Amino acid sequence: MKIALDVLGGDFAPMANIEGAITYLTEYGNTASDLILVGDEKVINSKLETLSFNSSKISIEHTTELVEMHEKPARIFKEKPNSSLVKSIQLVKERKVDAAVSSGNTGALLATSLFLIGKIPGIIRPAFAPFIPTNKGGFILCDAGANANSKPQHLLQFALMAEAYIEHLEKKINPRIGLLNIGVEKNKGNELSQSTYPLLEKHIDNFIGNIESRYLFEGKVDVVICDGFTGNIVLKLIEGIISHLFEWIENLYTTHENGTNLSSEFLSILKEIQNNLDHEEYGATPLLGINGVIMKSHGASSSRGIHNSLIATQKSIEENLTNDIAKRLTIQADIIDSKQNETNPV
Amino acid sequence: MKIALDVLGGDFAPMANIEGAITYLTEYGNTASDLILVGDEKVINSKLETLSFNSSKISIEHTTELVEMHEKPARIFKEKPNSSLVKSIQLVKERKVDAAVSSGNTGALLATSLFLIGKIPGIIRPAFAPFIPTNKGGFILCDAGANANSKPQHLLQFALMAEAYIEHLEKKINPRIGLLNIGVEKNKGNELSQSTYPLLEKHIDNFIGNIESRYLFEGKVDVVICDGFTGNIVLKLIEGIISHLFEWIENLYTTHENGTNLSSEFLSILKEIQNNLDHEEYGATPLLGINGVIMKSHGASSSRGIHNSLIATQKSIEENLTNDIAKRLTIQADIIDSKQNETNPV
């Protein structure tokens, strides 16, 4: 297996990305995938010289163009064809690698993947489906922001794709799928959720109904389905509240603090929770619905995050997630039919 | 001044409601508003007998019908005309009181208020705008669930009403208004937020642009505007995460705990934060846009919550919030005009 790693994407690129690649190779030894490091050859080589690793597993695709976070995603492919982000996806298109991983701009990754690789036949919209860790197991949030505007038919497909993904990720048979809503009754919510409910009820085996955001953390659901606008608000709100609360606790702690034992005890509890909540623990997330394995790792990935992202990528290739989604769509042929109606509106 | 208190609404009714009323009267003495306790006369009297208070300030409106949380809000007015919730609002309509407070079903409170009292002339949709406390001052979230579906024009009016409300509540001049969105750039978001941005930019003096949910807690915004579906998801998510995290910390603490000093120190920090985050500290929130003062207190209000809700209600009456919103609409006449276009679509 072969993976392209975008060395220039992310807040701590390129050093964290290169270090993460090497610790991955070291840990996996002979069973590691071959890596193509996509980025500035000079920088990569000078970093590699300081490290020891199995050089037969690494090659470099030289490129220097950078994609910035503020750039318009849809234009990247045309304006930055030699960026590490575009080149990594190009390698998947040309079948030179089995997957690409990037910590770069999510929108650019998505738009470029759509342009170069396209969607799994039958899929209307791709989706972004990160795993949200909690004290009770966590859940997949889908869509967490690939689409700003969504229709009921899209949400149904998100459910189908996320179901396949969590079955691969967690080896969970028949995961529980819930629709994010503002009440539990079937008729609750906005026009979108009201129209989506009966579709999920009809097509999704283990649909458990609506779930309110207040109860997301109680371990009652494995996949939470919503439109990408709401999902992105939820994703970022969780990060925001948690960091706000921890900062608050630490500030108060500094005020109250009166002994070393207390310090270590208190901080070890906070640390334990932070480790569990850490996005880096779970590595990268596939862009569901793209006809190839394109993995997005967190923009703030350290070398540990990149290391775990490469493990997650290897797993996605091995588990053949893309094919499995395609197969599920064939079984649920009526979902594809509706799509064809939609893309050719009268 | 006179306030009707729905004694039968809320998780801890009627006892918490009656106790809250009495502590309010005791604290405010001669400056307290007169209270009409709306509920079961027998129950109220038997409770009042155990308490000491200024009886000239209290009267009872007898009624026994209960509104349950699961009932269809729109039907309450017809199906439960003798409920304490409907009767409290009826008293406002008949001008027998200056305001009503209820911890009952928010939807029922809203639908009944709309039916009996109606909206401030020019307002298209009322809004629910609770105050969200943070370590950096907190913010008003509007709309937090009065409307499942919203249009750009509605969001503009929400901004206008919430601005008036926070000026009254916090005596804050020119509060900073932000639009909840999934990116900061003007063109980001879904169709609703994209269309709302230019309206806010044009009509709202201190519009600071889009704000991402990740940054809601950093004290950069006083009013956060969004549609009621998203707002309700945000409101309940904040409650859900905070209680999840505290439970988690307490569980770990129980595991780690090894001394009494640690216990009191640790728990005092958590308690300090919980007190700050406590909805009861802030009492009730007015239903903005209703042509009268109808205050919603949290469903889980204890006597302290009711006590603080009565204080907030007295303030809303004194500050003449309803009239102020109406006046602002007169100044911004173009906002009303657009409304008339909308209700009479071609």
Interface residues (C-beta under 8 A of the other chain):
Chain A: H70 T134 N135 G145 A148 N149 L180 I182 E185 K188 G189 N190 E191 S193 E212 S213 R214 Y215 L216 F217 E218 D227 G228 F229 T230 N232 I233 V234 K236 L237 I238 E239 G240 I241 I242 H244 L245 E247 W248 I249 N251 L252 Y253 H256 N258 G259 N261 L262 E265 F266 S268 I269 L270 E272 I273
Chain B: H70 T134 N135 G145 A148 N149 L180 I182 E185 K188 G189 N190 E191 S193 E212 S213 R214 Y215 L216 F217 E218 D227 G228 F229 T230 N232 I233 V234 K236 L237 I238 E239 G240 I241 I242 H244 L245 E247 W248 I249 N251 L252 Y253 H256 N258 G259 N261 L262 E265 F266 S268 I269 L270 E272 I273
